[in-house]
Amino acid sequence: MIPAGTLMSLVYPYLQAARDVGYPDLYVLEGRPPRWFATRTLGEIAYRPRLCVVRASEADALPTTGSWGDWVRSIARR
């Protein structure tokens, strides 16, 4: 588990080593916290915690600056 605020300079060597030994694609499980929404007709609706899968392909450059969370969010948006 890598906290979102971890600097990419600390994560980069591990990800690059994985790519160097033949793992070009990385799959990241991103945790989404629970959320609640108030509605007029149904009352409060709760969304349970959930996981999302984000795929980083070989074409996604590994940055050495910024945070782990920033990078994962940037590739999740494409």
PyMOL Python script that loads the backbone (N, CA, C, O; Angstrom):
from pymol import cmd

cmd.read_pdbstr("""\
ATOM      1  N   MET A   1       0.846  -1.163   0.000  1.00  0.00           N
ATOM      2  CA  MET A   1       0.000   0.000   0.000  1.00  0.00           C
ATOM      3  C   MET A   1       0.897   1.232   0.000  1.00  0.00           C
ATOM      4  O   MET A   1       1.818   1.355   0.808  1.00  0.00           O
ATOM      5  N   ILE A   2       0.606   2.129  -0.916  1.00  0.00           N
ATOM      6  CA  ILE A   2       1.364   3.376  -1.013  1.00  0.00           C
ATOM      7  C   ILE A   2       0.400   4.528  -0.746  1.00  0.00           C
ATOM      8  O   ILE A   2      -0.534   4.732  -1.521  1.00  0.00           O
ATOM      9  N   PRO A   3       0.601   5.281   0.326  1.00  0.00           N
ATOM     10  CA  PRO A   3      -0.270   6.435   0.582  1.00  0.00           C
ATOM     11  C   PRO A   3      -0.186   7.447  -0.555  1.00  0.00           C
ATOM     12  O   PRO A   3       0.868   7.620  -1.168  1.00  0.00           O
ATOM     13  N   ALA A   4      -1.288   8.103  -0.826  1.00  0.00           N
ATOM     14  CA  ALA A   4      -1.376   9.045  -1.946  1.00  0.00           C
ATOM     15  C   ALA A   4      -0.353  10.165  -1.858  1.00  0.00           C
ATOM     16  O   ALA A   4       0.092  10.663  -2.893  1.00  0.00           O
ATOM     17  N   GLY A   5       0.029  10.572  -0.673  1.00  0.00           N
ATOM     18  CA  GLY A   5       0.961  11.681  -0.515  1.00  0.00           C
ATOM     19  C   GLY A   5       2.427  11.315  -0.655  1.00  0.00           C
ATOM     20  O   GLY A   5       3.285  12.192  -0.553  1.00  0.00           O
ATOM     21  N   THR A   6       2.741  10.043  -0.887  1.00  0.00           N
ATOM     22  CA  THR A   6       4.131   9.609  -1.019  1.00  0.00           C
ATOM     23  C   THR A   6       4.770  10.236  -2.260  1.00  0.00           C
ATOM     24  O   THR A   6       4.173  10.258  -3.336  1.00  0.00           O
ATOM     25  N   LEU A   7       5.967  10.733  -2.094  1.00  0.00           N
ATOM     26  CA  LEU A   7       6.658  11.367  -3.213  1.00  0.00           C
ATOM     27  C   LEU A   7       7.038  10.345  -4.271  1.00  0.00           C
ATOM     28  O   LEU A   7       7.479   9.240  -3.955  1.00  0.00           O
ATOM     29  N   MET A   8       6.865  10.723  -5.522  1.00  0.00           N
ATOM     30  CA  MET A   8       7.218   9.827  -6.630  1.00  0.00           C
ATOM     31  C   MET A   8       8.709   9.509  -6.644  1.00  0.00           C
ATOM     32  O   MET A   8       9.104   8.454  -7.139  1.00  0.00           O
ATOM     33  N   SER A   9       9.528  10.382  -6.120  1.00  0.00           N
ATOM     34  CA  SER A   9      10.965  10.103  -6.084  1.00  0.00           C
ATOM     35  C   SER A   9      11.262   8.868  -5.231  1.00  0.00           C
ATOM     36  O   SER A   9      12.280   8.208  -5.439  1.00  0.00           O
ATOM     37  N   LEU A  10      10.390   8.548  -4.277  1.00  0.00           N
ATOM     38  CA  LEU A  10      10.550   7.347  -3.459  1.00  0.00           C
ATOM     39  C   LEU A  10       9.954   6.108  -4.124  1.00  0.00           C
ATOM     40  O   LEU A  10      10.439   4.997  -3.910  1.00  0.00           O
ATOM     41  N   VAL A  11       8.916   6.289  -4.922  1.00  0.00           N
ATOM     42  CA  VAL A  11       8.213   5.177  -5.567  1.00  0.00           C
ATOM     43  C   VAL A  11       8.855   4.805  -6.901  1.00  0.00           C
ATOM     44  O   VAL A  11       8.867   3.634  -7.282  1.00  0.00           O
ATOM     45  N   TYR A  12       9.380   5.787  -7.599  1.00  0.00           N
ATOM     46  CA  TYR A  12       9.919   5.603  -8.946  1.00  0.00           C
ATOM     47  C   TYR A  12      10.884   4.421  -9.080  1.00  0.00           C
ATOM     48  O   TYR A  12      10.720   3.622 -10.003  1.00  0.00           O
ATOM     49  N   PRO A  13      11.883   4.273  -8.200  1.00  0.00           N
ATOM     50  CA  PRO A  13      12.839   3.165  -8.396  1.00  0.00           C
ATOM     51  C   PRO A  13      12.171   1.784  -8.419  1.00  0.00           C
ATOM     52  O   PRO A  13      12.604   0.905  -9.165  1.00  0.00           O
ATOM     53  N   TYR A  14      11.148   1.588  -7.630  1.00  0.00           N
ATOM     54  CA  TYR A  14      10.454   0.298  -7.588  1.00  0.00           C
ATOM     55  C   TYR A  14       9.640   0.054  -8.852  1.00  0.00           C
ATOM     56  O   TYR A  14       9.634  -1.051  -9.393  1.00  0.00           O
ATOM     57  N   LEU A  15       8.953   1.092  -9.318  1.00  0.00           N
ATOM     58  CA  LEU A  15       8.157   0.948 -10.531  1.00  0.00           C
ATOM     59  C   LEU A  15       9.053   0.753 -11.753  1.00  0.00           C
ATOM     60  O   LEU A  15       8.746  -0.044 -12.639  1.00  0.00           O
ATOM     61  N   GLN A  16      10.147   1.478 -11.787  1.00  0.00           N
ATOM     62  CA  GLN A  16      11.067   1.335 -12.911  1.00  0.00           C
ATOM     63  C   GLN A  16      11.715  -0.050 -12.894  1.00  0.00           C
ATOM     64  O   GLN A  16      11.916  -0.645 -13.952  1.00  0.00           O
ATOM     65  N   ALA A  17      12.040  -0.563 -11.729  1.00  0.00           N
ATOM     66  CA  ALA A  17      12.618  -1.912 -11.630  1.00  0.00           C
ATOM     67  C   ALA A  17      11.625  -2.954 -12.142  1.00  0.00           C
ATOM     68  O   ALA A  17      12.019  -3.901 -12.823  1.00  0.00           O
ATOM     69  N   ALA A  18      10.336  -2.788 -11.819  1.00  0.00           N
ATOM     70  CA  ALA A  18       9.314  -3.721 -12.313  1.00  0.00           C
ATOM     71  C   ALA A  18       9.245  -3.675 -13.834  1.00  0.00           C
ATOM     72  O   ALA A  18       9.147  -4.718 -14.482  1.00  0.00           O
ATOM     73  N   ARG A  19       9.294  -2.491 -14.401  1.00  0.00           N
ATOM     74  CA  ARG A  19       9.270  -2.374 -15.861  1.00  0.00           C
ATOM     75  C   ARG A  19      10.539  -2.955 -16.500  1.00  0.00           C
ATOM     76  O   ARG A  19      10.485  -3.574 -17.562  1.00  0.00           O
ATOM     77  N   ASP A  20      11.664  -2.747 -15.840  1.00  0.00           N
ATOM     78  CA  ASP A  20      12.941  -3.243 -16.385  1.00  0.00           C
ATOM     79  C   ASP A  20      13.002  -4.766 -16.456  1.00  0.00           C
ATOM     80  O   ASP A  20      13.675  -5.314 -17.328  1.00  0.00           O
ATOM     81  N   VAL A  21      12.310  -5.455 -15.553  1.00  0.00           N
ATOM     82  CA  VAL A  21      12.359  -6.925 -15.562  1.00  0.00           C
ATOM     83  C   VAL A  21      11.205  -7.547 -16.331  1.00  0.00           C
ATOM     84  O   VAL A  21      11.024  -8.765 -16.298  1.00  0.00           O
ATOM     85  N   GLY A  22      10.414  -6.720 -17.031  1.00  0.00           N
ATOM     86  CA  GLY A  22       9.413  -7.285 -17.930  1.00  0.00           C
ATOM     87  C   GLY A  22       7.960  -7.089 -17.564  1.00  0.00           C
ATOM     88  O   GLY A  22       7.092  -7.775 -18.104  1.00  0.00           O
ATOM     89  N   TYR A  23       7.679  -6.183 -16.671  1.00  0.00           N
ATOM     90  CA  TYR A  23       6.283  -5.871 -16.331  1.00  0.00           C
ATOM     91  C   TYR A  23       5.961  -4.467 -16.849  1.00  0.00           C
ATOM     92  O   TYR A  23       6.038  -3.506 -16.085  1.00  0.00           O
ATOM     93  N   PRO A  24       5.603  -4.328 -18.130  1.00  0.00           N
ATOM     94  CA  PRO A  24       5.382  -2.998 -18.690  1.00  0.00           C
ATOM     95  C   PRO A  24       4.097  -2.331 -18.188  1.00  0.00           C
ATOM     96  O   PRO A  24       4.030  -1.105 -18.099  1.00  0.00           O
ATOM     97  N   ASP A  25       3.081  -3.130 -17.861  1.00  0.00           N
ATOM     98  CA  ASP A  25       1.816  -2.571 -17.382  1.00  0.00           C
ATOM     99  C   ASP A  25       1.725  -2.720 -15.873  1.00  0.00           C
ATOM    100  O   ASP A  25       2.087  -3.753 -15.308  1.00  0.00           O
ATOM    101  N   LEU A  26       1.234  -1.668 -15.235  1.00  0.00           N
ATOM    102  CA  LEU A  26       1.042  -1.671 -13.792  1.00  0.00           C
ATOM    103  C   LEU A  26      -0.444  -1.491 -13.512  1.00  0.00           C
ATOM    104  O   LEU A  26      -1.098  -0.647 -14.124  1.00  0.00           O
ATOM    105  N   TYR A  27      -0.967  -2.268 -12.605  1.00  0.00           N
ATOM    106  CA  TYR A  27      -2.358  -2.117 -12.212  1.00  0.00           C
ATOM    107  C   TYR A  27      -2.398  -1.626 -10.775  1.00  0.00           C
ATOM    108  O   TYR A  27      -1.820  -2.242  -9.880  1.00  0.00           O
ATOM    109  N   VAL A  28      -3.077  -0.524 -10.567  1.00  0.00           N
ATOM    110  CA  VAL A  28      -3.152   0.108  -9.260  1.00  0.00           C
ATOM    111  C   VAL A  28      -4.580  -0.020  -8.747  1.00  0.00           C
ATOM    112  O   VAL A  28      -5.531   0.303  -9.460  1.00  0.00           O
ATOM    113  N   LEU A  29      -4.731  -0.487  -7.519  1.00  0.00           N
ATOM    114  CA  LEU A  29      -6.037  -0.505  -6.876  1.00  0.00           C
ATOM    115  C   LEU A  29      -6.145   0.768  -6.054  1.00  0.00           C
ATOM    116  O   LEU A  29      -5.331   1.028  -5.168  1.00  0.00           O
ATOM    117  N   GLU A  30      -7.158   1.548  -6.364  1.00  0.00           N
ATOM    118  CA  GLU A  30      -7.353   2.825  -5.691  1.00  0.00           C
ATOM    119  C   GLU A  30      -8.578   2.715  -4.797  1.00  0.00           C
ATOM    120  O   GLU A  30      -9.664   2.376  -5.268  1.00  0.00           O
ATOM    121  N   GLY A  31      -8.410   2.997  -3.520  1.00  0.00           N
ATOM    122  CA  GLY A  31      -9.527   2.928  -2.577  1.00  0.00           C
ATOM    123  C   GLY A  31     -10.351   4.198  -2.602  1.00  0.00           C
ATOM    124  O   GLY A  31      -9.812   5.305  -2.579  1.00  0.00           O
ATOM    125  N   ARG A  32     -11.655   4.029  -2.649  1.00  0.00           N
ATOM    126  CA  ARG A  32     -12.572   5.165  -2.588  1.00  0.00           C
ATOM    127  C   ARG A  32     -13.287   5.124  -1.241  1.00  0.00           C
ATOM    128  O   ARG A  32     -13.839   4.086  -0.876  1.00  0.00           O
ATOM    129  N   PRO A  33     -13.290   6.218  -0.503  1.00  0.00           N
ATOM    130  CA  PRO A  33     -13.918   6.221   0.821  1.00  0.00           C
ATOM    131  C   PRO A  33     -15.439   6.216   0.722  1.00  0.00           C
ATOM    132  O   PRO A  33     -15.999   6.514  -0.334  1.00  0.00           O
ATOM    133  N   PRO A  34     -16.108   5.877   1.826  1.00  0.00           N
ATOM    134  CA  PRO A  34     -17.573   5.936   1.812  1.00  0.00           C
ATOM    135  C   PRO A  34     -18.046   7.384   1.670  1.00  0.00           C
ATOM    136  O   PRO A  34     -17.381   8.318   2.120  1.00  0.00           O
ATOM    137  N   ARG A  35     -19.206   7.548   1.036  1.00  0.00           N
ATOM    138  CA  ARG A  35     -19.799   8.878   0.867  1.00  0.00           C
ATOM    139  C   ARG A  35     -21.293   8.790   1.122  1.00  0.00           C
ATOM    140  O   ARG A  35     -21.896   7.732   0.941  1.00  0.00           O
ATOM    141  N   TRP A  36     -21.886   9.885   1.537  1.00  0.00           N
ATOM    142  CA  TRP A  36     -23.317   9.951   1.766  1.00  0.00           C
ATOM    143  C   TRP A  36     -23.888  11.140   1.007  1.00  0.00           C
ATOM    144  O   TRP A  36     -23.276  12.205   0.929  1.00  0.00           O
ATOM    145  N   PHE A  37     -25.065  10.932   0.457  1.00  0.00           N
ATOM    146  CA  PHE A  37     -25.754  11.985  -0.282  1.00  0.00           C
ATOM    147  C   PHE A  37     -27.177  12.107   0.264  1.00  0.00           C
ATOM    148  O   PHE A  37     -27.877  11.109   0.438  1.00  0.00           O
ATOM    149  N   ALA A  38     -27.584  13.330   0.525  1.00  0.00           N
ATOM    150  CA  ALA A  38     -28.946  13.574   0.987  1.00  0.00           C
ATOM    151  C   ALA A  38     -29.849  13.803  -0.230  1.00  0.00           C
ATOM    152  O   ALA A  38     -29.512  14.585  -1.118  1.00  0.00           O
ATOM    153  N   THR A  39     -30.993  13.119  -0.265  1.00  0.00           N
ATOM    154  CA  THR A  39     -31.960  13.321  -1.335  1.00  0.00           C
ATOM    155  C   THR A  39     -33.288  13.732  -0.722  1.00  0.00           C
ATOM    156  O   THR A  39     -33.538  13.473   0.455  1.00  0.00           O
ATOM    157  N   ARG A  40     -34.124  14.359  -1.500  1.00  0.00           N
ATOM    158  CA  ARG A  40     -35.435  14.791  -0.994  1.00  0.00           C
ATOM    159  C   ARG A  40     -36.429  13.642  -0.922  1.00  0.00           C
ATOM    160  O   ARG A  40     -37.290  13.614  -0.043  1.00  0.00           O
ATOM    161  N   THR A  41     -36.311  12.703  -1.839  1.00  0.00           N
ATOM    162  CA  THR A  41     -37.312  11.637  -1.905  1.00  0.00           C
ATOM    163  C   THR A  41     -36.884  10.336  -1.227  1.00  0.00           C
ATOM    164  O   THR A  41     -37.722   9.624  -0.673  1.00  0.00           O
ATOM    165  N   LEU A  42     -35.615  10.028  -1.265  1.00  0.00           N
ATOM    166  CA  LEU A  42     -35.143   8.759  -0.711  1.00  0.00           C
ATOM    167  C   LEU A  42     -34.394   8.905   0.608  1.00  0.00           C
ATOM    168  O   LEU A  42     -33.956   7.909   1.185  1.00  0.00           O
ATOM    169  N   GLY A  43     -34.243  10.119   1.083  1.00  0.00           N
ATOM    170  CA  GLY A  43     -33.476  10.331   2.305  1.00  0.00           C
ATOM    171  C   GLY A  43     -31.987  10.272   2.009  1.00  0.00           C
ATOM    172  O   GLY A  43     -31.535  10.683   0.941  1.00  0.00           O
ATOM    173  N   GLU A  44     -31.245   9.765   2.952  1.00  0.00           N
ATOM    174  CA  GLU A  44     -29.802   9.684   2.789  1.00  0.00           C
ATOM    175  C   GLU A  44     -29.414   8.394   2.067  1.00  0.00           C
ATOM    176  O   GLU A  44     -29.874   7.311   2.428  1.00  0.00           O
ATOM    177  N   ILE A  45     -28.570   8.519   1.052  1.00  0.00           N
ATOM    178  CA  ILE A  45     -28.075   7.361   0.303  1.00  0.00           C
ATOM    179  C   ILE A  45     -26.595   7.212   0.613  1.00  0.00           C
ATOM    180  O   ILE A  45     -25.830   8.169   0.498  1.00  0.00           O
ATOM    181  N   ALA A  46     -26.196   6.010   1.005  1.00  0.00           N
ATOM    182  CA  ALA A  46     -24.796   5.750   1.351  1.00  0.00           C
ATOM    183  C   ALA A  46     -24.119   4.946   0.249  1.00  0.00           C
ATOM    184  O   ALA A  46     -24.664   3.954  -0.236  1.00  0.00           O
ATOM    185  N   TYR A  47     -22.939   5.379  -0.137  1.00  0.00           N
ATOM    186  CA  TYR A  47     -22.086   4.616  -1.041  1.00  0.00           C
ATOM    187  C   TYR A  47     -20.993   3.996  -0.177  1.00  0.00           C
ATOM    188  O   TYR A  47     -20.249   4.708   0.498  1.00  0.00           O
ATOM    189  N   ARG A  48     -20.900   2.686  -0.198  1.00  0.00           N
ATOM    190  CA  ARG A  48     -19.910   1.989   0.613  1.00  0.00           C
ATOM    191  C   ARG A  48     -18.509   2.218   0.070  1.00  0.00           C
ATOM    192  O   ARG A  48     -18.346   2.629  -1.079  1.00  0.00           O
ATOM    193  N   PRO A  49     -17.488   1.952   0.898  1.00  0.00           N
ATOM    194  CA  PRO A  49     -16.116   2.027   0.365  1.00  0.00           C
ATOM    195  C   PRO A  49     -15.981   1.078  -0.818  1.00  0.00           C
ATOM    196  O   PRO A  49     -16.594   0.010  -0.827  1.00  0.00           O
ATOM    197  N   ARG A  50     -15.198   1.450  -1.802  1.00  0.00           N
ATOM    198  CA  ARG A  50     -15.056   0.610  -2.988  1.00  0.00           C
ATOM    199  C   ARG A  50     -13.654   0.755  -3.567  1.00  0.00           C
ATOM    200  O   ARG A  50     -12.916   1.682  -3.232  1.00  0.00           O
ATOM    201  N   LEU A  51     -13.309  -0.174  -4.436  1.00  0.00           N
ATOM    202  CA  LEU A  51     -12.016  -0.151  -5.097  1.00  0.00           C
ATOM    203  C   LEU A  51     -12.186   0.130  -6.579  1.00  0.00           C
ATOM    204  O   LEU A  51     -13.142  -0.327  -7.205  1.00  0.00           O
ATOM    205  N   CYS A  52     -11.261   0.877  -7.123  1.00  0.00           N
ATOM    206  CA  CYS A  52     -11.214   1.140  -8.556  1.00  0.00           C
ATOM    207  C   CYS A  52      -9.863   0.654  -9.067  1.00  0.00           C
ATOM    208  O   CYS A  52      -8.855   0.773  -8.372  1.00  0.00           O
ATOM    209  N   VAL A  53      -9.840   0.112 -10.269  1.00  0.00           N
ATOM    210  CA  VAL A  53      -8.594  -0.346 -10.874  1.00  0.00           C
ATOM    211  C   VAL A  53      -8.139   0.683 -11.893  1.00  0.00           C
ATOM    212  O   VAL A  53      -8.907   1.097 -12.762  1.00  0.00           O
ATOM    213  N   VAL A  54      -6.882   1.089 -11.777  1.00  0.00           N
ATOM    214  CA  VAL A  54      -6.278   2.030 -12.709  1.00  0.00           C
ATOM    215  C   VAL A  54      -5.110   1.312 -13.383  1.00  0.00           C
ATOM    216  O   VAL A  54      -4.244   0.758 -12.706  1.00  0.00           O
ATOM    217  N   ARG A  55      -5.087   1.323 -14.713  1.00  0.00           N
ATOM    218  CA  ARG A  55      -4.013   0.658 -15.465  1.00  0.00           C
ATOM    219  C   ARG A  55      -3.038   1.698 -15.986  1.00  0.00           C
ATOM    220  O   ARG A  55      -3.430   2.646 -16.666  1.00  0.00           O
ATOM    221  N   ALA A  56      -1.767   1.512 -15.663  1.00  0.00           N
ATOM    222  CA  ALA A  56      -0.696   2.350 -16.197  1.00  0.00           C
ATOM    223  C   ALA A  56       0.048   1.513 -17.221  1.00  0.00           C
ATOM    224  O   ALA A  56       0.691   0.523 -16.872  1.00  0.00           O
ATOM    225  N   SER A  57      -0.036   1.902 -18.464  1.00  0.00           N
ATOM    226  CA  SER A  57       0.633   1.139 -19.525  1.00  0.00           C
ATOM    227  C   SER A  57       2.073   1.615 -19.672  1.00  0.00           C
ATOM    228  O   SER A  57       2.497   2.591 -19.052  1.00  0.00           O
ATOM    229  N   GLU A  58       2.799   0.904 -20.500  1.00  0.00           N
ATOM    230  CA  GLU A  58       4.198   1.252 -20.763  1.00  0.00           C
ATOM    231  C   GLU A  58       4.311   2.658 -21.344  1.00  0.00           C
ATOM    232  O   GLU A  58       5.332   3.322 -21.164  1.00  0.00           O
ATOM    233  N   ALA A  59       3.275   3.115 -22.037  1.00  0.00           N
ATOM    234  CA  ALA A  59       3.282   4.452 -22.644  1.00  0.00           C
ATOM    235  C   ALA A  59       3.165   5.571 -21.605  1.00  0.00           C
ATOM    236  O   ALA A  59       3.498   6.721 -21.892  1.00  0.00           O
ATOM    237  N   ASP A  60       2.692   5.236 -20.397  1.00  0.00           N
ATOM    238  CA  ASP A  60       2.568   6.246 -19.341  1.00  0.00           C
ATOM    239  C   ASP A  60       3.930   6.458 -18.688  1.00  0.00           C
ATOM    240  O   ASP A  60       4.459   5.576 -18.011  1.00  0.00           O
ATOM    241  N   ALA A  61       4.475   7.634 -18.904  1.00  0.00           N
ATOM    242  CA  ALA A  61       5.795   7.940 -18.351  1.00  0.00           C
ATOM    243  C   ALA A  61       5.741   7.962 -16.826  1.00  0.00           C
ATOM    244  O   ALA A  61       4.765   8.412 -16.226  1.00  0.00           O
ATOM    245  N   LEU A  62       6.802   7.469 -16.226  1.00  0.00           N
ATOM    246  CA  LEU A  62       6.906   7.498 -14.768  1.00  0.00           C
ATOM    247  C   LEU A  62       7.585   8.803 -14.349  1.00  0.00           C
ATOM    248  O   LEU A  62       8.765   8.999 -14.641  1.00  0.00           O
ATOM    249  N   PRO A  63       6.869   9.690 -13.677  1.00  0.00           N
ATOM    250  CA  PRO A  63       7.496  10.937 -13.256  1.00  0.00           C
ATOM    251  C   PRO A  63       8.376  10.712 -12.024  1.00  0.00           C
ATOM    252  O   PRO A  63       8.202   9.741 -11.288  1.00  0.00           O
ATOM    253  N   THR A  64       9.306  11.613 -11.821  1.00  0.00           N
ATOM    254  CA  THR A  64      10.149  11.551 -10.625  1.00  0.00           C
ATOM    255  C   THR A  64       9.798  12.661  -9.642  1.00  0.00           C
ATOM    256  O   THR A  64      10.383  12.746  -8.562  1.00  0.00           O
ATOM    257  N   THR A  65       8.847  13.510 -10.014  1.00  0.00           N
ATOM    258  CA  THR A  65       8.408  14.594  -9.131  1.00  0.00           C
ATOM    259  C   THR A  65       6.919  14.447  -8.864  1.00  0.00           C
ATOM    260  O   THR A  65       6.234  13.674  -9.533  1.00  0.00           O
ATOM    261  N   GLY A  66       6.432  15.180  -7.902  1.00  0.00           N
ATOM    262  CA  GLY A  66       5.025  15.111  -7.538  1.00  0.00           C
ATOM    263  C   GLY A  66       4.770  13.957  -6.587  1.00  0.00           C
ATOM    264  O   GLY A  66       5.702  13.355  -6.053  1.00  0.00           O
ATOM    265  N   SER A  67       3.500  13.658  -6.384  1.00  0.00           N
ATOM    266  CA  SER A  67       3.142  12.583  -5.451  1.00  0.00           C
ATOM    267  C   SER A  67       2.567  11.382  -6.202  1.00  0.00           C
ATOM    268  O   SER A  67       2.134  11.497  -7.349  1.00  0.00           O
ATOM    269  N   TRP A  68       2.573  10.257  -5.549  1.00  0.00           N
ATOM    270  CA  TRP A  68       2.004   9.024  -6.079  1.00  0.00           C
ATOM    271  C   TRP A  68       0.531   9.245  -6.429  1.00  0.00           C
ATOM    272  O   TRP A  68       0.088   8.850  -7.508  1.00  0.00           O
ATOM    273  N   GLY A  69      -0.220   9.862  -5.539  1.00  0.00           N
ATOM    274  CA  GLY A  69      -1.639  10.108  -5.766  1.00  0.00           C
ATOM    275  C   GLY A  69      -1.893  10.991  -6.974  1.00  0.00           C
ATOM    276  O   GLY A  69      -2.835  10.757  -7.731  1.00  0.00           O
ATOM    277  N   ASP A  70      -1.054  12.010  -7.158  1.00  0.00           N
ATOM    278  CA  ASP A  70      -1.200  12.899  -8.320  1.00  0.00           C
ATOM    279  C   ASP A  70      -1.026  12.114  -9.620  1.00  0.00           C
ATOM    280  O   ASP A  70      -1.789  12.293 -10.569  1.00  0.00           O
ATOM    281  N   TRP A  71      -0.016  11.243  -9.654  1.00  0.00           N
ATOM    282  CA  TRP A  71       0.246  10.469 -10.870  1.00  0.00           C
ATOM    283  C   TRP A  71      -0.883   9.498 -11.160  1.00  0.00           C
ATOM    284  O   TRP A  71      -1.333   9.396 -12.301  1.00  0.00           O
ATOM    285  N   VAL A  72      -1.352   8.779 -10.140  1.00  0.00           N
ATOM    286  CA  VAL A  72      -2.436   7.807 -10.348  1.00  0.00           C
ATOM    287  C   VAL A  72      -3.705   8.524 -10.815  1.00  0.00           C
ATOM    288  O   VAL A  72      -4.397   8.036 -11.709  1.00  0.00           O
ATOM    289  N   ARG A  73      -4.012   9.673 -10.219  1.00  0.00           N
ATOM    290  CA  ARG A  73      -5.191  10.429 -10.662  1.00  0.00           C
ATOM    291  C   ARG A  73      -5.038  10.899 -12.103  1.00  0.00           C
ATOM    292  O   ARG A  73      -6.012  10.918 -12.857  1.00  0.00           O
ATOM    293  N   SER A  74      -3.827  11.276 -12.490  1.00  0.00           N
ATOM    294  CA  SER A  74      -3.630  11.761 -13.860  1.00  0.00           C
ATOM    295  C   SER A  74      -3.824  10.641 -14.885  1.00  0.00           C
ATOM    296  O   SER A  74      -4.377  10.888 -15.957  1.00  0.00           O
ATOM    297  N   ILE A  75      -3.388   9.426 -14.584  1.00  0.00           N
ATOM    298  CA  ILE A  75      -3.591   8.343 -15.554  1.00  0.00           C
ATOM    299  C   ILE A  75      -5.009   7.806 -15.497  1.00  0.00           C
ATOM    300  O   ILE A  75      -5.490   7.229 -16.472  1.00  0.00           O
ATOM    301  N   ALA A  76      -5.684   7.985 -14.372  1.00  0.00           N
ATOM    302  CA  ALA A  76      -7.078   7.526 -14.265  1.00  0.00           C
ATOM    303  C   ALA A  76      -8.003   8.405 -15.094  1.00  0.00           C
ATOM    304  O   ALA A  76      -9.061   7.944 -15.522  1.00  0.00           O
ATOM    305  N   ARG A  77      -7.635   9.641 -15.326  1.00  0.00           N
ATOM    306  CA  ARG A  77      -8.474  10.584 -16.080  1.00  0.00           C
ATOM    307  C   ARG A  77      -8.462  10.347 -17.578  1.00  0.00           C
ATOM    308  O   ARG A  77      -9.342  10.854 -18.274  1.00  0.00           O
ATOM    309  N   ARG A  78      -7.493   9.592 -18.110  1.00  0.00           N
ATOM    310  CA  ARG A  78      -7.426   9.430 -19.559  1.00  0.00           C
ATOM    311  C   ARG A  78      -8.455   8.487 -20.054  1.00  0.00           C
ATOM    312  O   ARG A  78      -8.536   8.237 -21.257  1.00  0.00           O
TER     313      ARG A  78
END
""", "prot")
cmd.dss("prot")
cmd.show_as("cartoon", "prot")
cmd.util.cbc("prot")
cmd.orient("prot")
